[in-house]
Amino acid sequence: MSKETVPMFKFIVLGDQSVGKSSFVKQYSESIFIEAHKPTIGVEFVKKMVVVDKRKVELQIWDTAGQEQFRSMIKSFYRGAAAVFVLYSVNSRDSFEKLDQWLQELQESAHEEIVKILVGNKSDLDRDISKEEAEKFMNENNFSLFFETSAKTGENVEKAFEDTVKLVIMRMFTSESFKNSIKTTKKTPANSRQNTSRSEPLEDFVQTQKPIQLQVTPQTQQKQEKQCC
């Protein structure tokens, strides 16, 4: 990666509904927390320009729906992803036990060298899953990193993304097959539409895209609005 170009890394956020995926992304991209967040229908994504170890990187972060009926539809979005954050809630045994389902989906749809990050979200709440149990699961399933985060307080959210970017960069230099499998649209900053003439730091420049809506029945929509994502 040269100094004249800015690589783009595609990150996917997975997990059961109500584990706080959208809040996790919102906390990182805009440093805000919304208490009552509407469930994600289909997929949404944000773009954020960051600087990690003096390297400029554009992140494209895809927030996916956790509902069962959307899973087959969103599998195509795994293509070209450099890393995946697999979330569970530390206060939900059910969300932790469903991690095996998400790993099975990854095995079927994602590149075998995708960087896998295990995230125990909602660390500000009373826990039902111990850190030791989660670390055991991480080691048994070949995750590269593990974090306990709080989308509400911001604990470890930025660190999770920053450490993942570092790991992706390192893997690009050490694995040609990984480098060839990921989507890295490089842009020259002077020509990029993401460039800004304002003086704010790159870390503060975020572009939020509109949701990609997938077809849903009125009955399902009413049911999902009663639940948090």
N, C-alpha and C positions, 0 to 999 in steps of 0.2 A: 504494500500500500504506500503510494507516494504522498508527498506533502501537498501536491497539486490537486489531489482528488479526495473526495469524501465517500467512504464506503457506506452502504446502507445494509443494516441487519434486520431481518424479519424475526420478531419474537411472537410466540403464541402463548396465550394464557388459558389454561384448561382447569376443569374442576367441576364438582357437583354444584347445582344451584344453591344459592344462599351462603356460599363460603366467602363471598366478598371479592370476587374477581374484578368487577367493575370499579369498586372502591379502591382496590389495590392499584389498578391502572390510573385512576383519577388522582390518587394521592401522589403517585410518582410524576405524572405529567403536569399537574397543576397545583400540587401541594394543598389540596382541599379535601374535606371529607363530607359527604352528604349522608345524613342519617337514614333517610328513607329513599333508597335507590330503586328505580324501576328495573324490573328484570330485563336482561338483554334478550332481544328477539333476533336470532341469527348471529351475526357478528358485527362488531364495531371496531374501528381502529383509530389510533392517534399516531402522529409523527412528532418526534422530538429530536432536536439536534443537541448533542452532548459532547463534552470534552472529557476523555478518560486517558490518563497518563499522557497528556499533551496531544492526544490524537482526537481529531474531530470525527464523530460518527453520527450518522442519521439512523435513528431507531424507528421502525415501523412496528407498532405493538398492536396485536390483534386480540381483542377480548371476545371470547366465544360464549355462546349460550350453554348452560349446563343441563338443559332439559333434554330428556331422552329423544324426543321427536325430532330434534335438530341435528343429532350427531352424524347421521349419514350424509346430511347436506353440507356440513362444514369440513368434512375430511379433506376436500380438495384444497382447503386453505393451508394445510400443513406443508404443501409443496414449496420448497425453497427456504423453509424456516431454518434459522441457525440455532435457535434455542427455544425451549418450551418450559414454562413455569406451570407445574402441576400443583394446584392448591387444594388444601383441605382446611377445615376449621378446627382449631385446637379444642373447641368445646363441643364438637360433634363427632361421636364415634361412627355414625353412619357415613359421613363424608370421608372419613379415614378408611373405612372398610371398602369403599367404592373406588379407591385409588387403583386397585388391580384392574378394574374395567378400563380406566383411562390408559393404563400402561399397555393393555391389550390393543386398544385402538391405535396408540402410537406405533406399536410394533407392526400393525397392519398398514398404516398410512404414511408414516414419517420415515425419513432417511435414518438408517441404523446408527449413524454417527451424530445425530442431533444432540445438542447439549441439553441434558435434562436437569432441571432445578426443582427440588421439592420445597414447597412453601407451606408452613403451618400458619395460617392467618388468624386474626382475632386474638392475638396473644394478650390483649388487655382484658380478656374475659376469663372466668374460671375455666380451667382446663379439664378435659376428659381424656386427652391423649398426652402422655408424658413425652418429654423431649428425648428420653432414652429409647422409647418405643419407636419414635419417628426416625431417629438416627439408625436404628437397627433396620427399619424398612428401607431407608436410603441406601445403606450398604448392600443389602440383599438384592436390590433392584438397579444397581449401577447408576444411581444419580451422581452427578458431578458435584453438586453443592446442596446444602440444606440451610434454610433460614426459618426462624419464627418471626413473623411480622405482625404489625398492627396497622391496618389501613386507616384507623381512626387517629392514632397518635403519630403515625409515620415511622414507628420503630422498625429499623432494618429494611424499609422499603427501598430507599435509594441505594443502600449498600447491595441489596440483592441484584438490582439492575447493573450497577457499576461493576461488581465482581463478575457478573455474567458476560458483560462486554469484554472485559479483560480476558476471560477464558476463551471466548469465541475468537478473539484476535490471535491468541496464542495457538489455538488449534488450526487456524488458517495457515499458519507458518509451519506447522508440524504434520499436517495431513492433507495431501493433495486431493484425495477423494472427498474429504469434508469440504474443502474449498470449492470444489467443482459442484457439490450438491446444493449449496446455498445460493440464495438470490442476493447479489451484491451489486446493485445499480450504483455505479460510481458517478459522482457529479463534480464538476469544477465549481467551487463556491461562487466565482464571479458570474457564472452563467446559470446558476441554479435558481429556480423560481422560489425555493425555500429560503433564499438569502434575504436578509432584512437590512434596510438602511438605518434602522434605529440603533441606538447604542447599548441596548440591553445585552447581558451575557448570553451566549449561545444556549446555556442550560435553561434559560427562561423562555426560549422561543418554542412554542408548541402550536401545532396545527391540528385541530380536532376535526375528523371527517364525519360525515353523516353515516348513520347506521346502514348496513346492508340488510334490508328486510327480507326475511324468508316467509313463505306463505304460512299462515296460521289461521285456524278456524276461530270464529267469534267466541265460542265456548272456551277454547283453550286460552285465548287472550284474557278473558275475564278471570280464569283460574290463576294465570301467571301474575296478574296485577296484584293479587293478594299476597304474593310471596316476594321476598327480596332476592336479588341475584347473588 
